[in-house]
Amino acid sequence: MAMKEFVIKFTSIEQAELVKVDIDNLPLGPKEVAGHTLVSLVSSGTEVAGVYTAAHYEINESSFPMSTGYACVFRVEQIGSEVSSILP
């Protein structure tokens, strides 16, 4: 059974939603990590000015839905067999 998580999804220009999504439970690849995001940043640059208002990127209605998520605090719970610099 797939686990459920929430993601911030930009569904159109000037519209964002907190959406429940399925997280797959496939085995990790040798260089992958898995876990849970504890907190995420919605930045005033990339997400707000760029994606939310479409002010700085070539974004139009056909670009949506869109997810971002490069700035977060993440709890690592599993590591792949070749991962050595991160511990769960």
C-alpha positions as CSV (number, residue, x, y, z in Angstrom):
1,M,0.0,0.0,0.0
2,A,1.3,3.4,-0.9
3,M,1.9,6.0,1.8
4,K,0.3,9.4,1.7
5,E,2.2,12.7,1.9
6,F,1.3,16.4,1.2
7,V,3.0,18.6,-1.4
8,I,2.6,22.2,-2.3
9,K,1.3,22.2,-5.9
10,F,0.9,25.3,-8.0
11,T,-2.3,24.6,-9.9
12,S,-2.5,27.8,-12.0
13,I,-1.1,31.3,-12.0
14,E,-1.6,32.8,-8.5
15,Q,-3.1,29.6,-7.1
16,A,-1.3,27.1,-4.8
17,E,-2.8,24.1,-3.0
18,L,-1.7,21.6,-0.4
19,V,-2.4,18.3,-2.1
20,K,-2.3,14.8,-0.8
21,V,-0.2,12.4,-3.0
22,D,0.8,8.8,-3.0
23,I,4.4,8.0,-2.3
24,D,5.6,4.8,-4.0
25,N,7.1,2.0,-1.9
26,L,9.4,0.8,-4.6
27,P,12.9,-0.4,-3.5
28,L,15.5,2.3,-3.4
29,G,18.2,2.5,-6.0
30,P,21.8,2.2,-4.8
31,K,22.3,6.0,-4.8
32,E,18.9,7.0,-3.5
33,V,17.7,8.2,-0.1
34,A,14.1,8.2,1.3
35,G,12.4,9.8,4.2
36,H,10.0,12.6,5.1
37,T,10.1,16.4,4.6
38,L,9.6,18.1,8.0
39,V,9.4,21.7,6.8
40,S,9.6,23.3,3.3
41,L,10.3,26.8,2.2
42,V,8.2,28.7,-0.3
43,S,10.7,31.4,-1.4
44,S,9.9,34.9,-2.5
45,G,12.0,34.4,-5.6
46,T,11.5,31.1,-7.3
47,E,8.0,30.1,-6.0
48,V,6.3,33.5,-5.4
49,A,7.7,35.8,-8.1
50,G,8.6,33.1,-10.6
51,V,5.9,30.3,-10.4
52,Y,3.0,31.8,-8.4
53,T,2.8,35.1,-10.3
54,A,4.7,33.8,-13.4
55,A,6.6,37.1,-13.4
56,H,10.1,35.9,-14.2
57,Y,9.7,32.8,-16.1
58,E,8.1,31.8,-19.4
59,I,5.1,30.2,-17.6
60,N,1.5,30.0,-18.9
61,E,-1.6,28.0,-18.0
62,S,-0.2,25.0,-19.9
63,S,2.7,24.9,-17.4
64,F,0.5,23.8,-14.6
65,P,0.2,21.9,-12.3
66,M,3.7,22.4,-11.1
67,S,5.6,21.3,-7.9
68,T,8.8,22.8,-6.5
69,G,10.7,21.8,-3.4
70,Y,14.4,22.4,-3.4
71,A,14.6,24.0,0.1
72,C,13.5,21.8,3.0
73,V,14.5,20.1,6.2
74,F,14.4,16.3,5.5
75,R,14.6,13.3,7.8
76,V,16.4,10.5,6.1
77,E,14.9,7.1,7.0
78,Q,16.4,4.8,4.4
79,I,19.6,4.8,2.2
80,G,20.6,2.9,-0.9
81,S,23.4,0.4,-0.8
82,E,26.0,2.9,-2.2
83,V,25.2,5.9,0.0
84,S,27.9,6.4,2.5
85,S,27.9,10.1,3.5
86,I,24.3,10.2,4.9
87,L,23.0,8.1,7.7
88,P,19.3,7.4,8.6
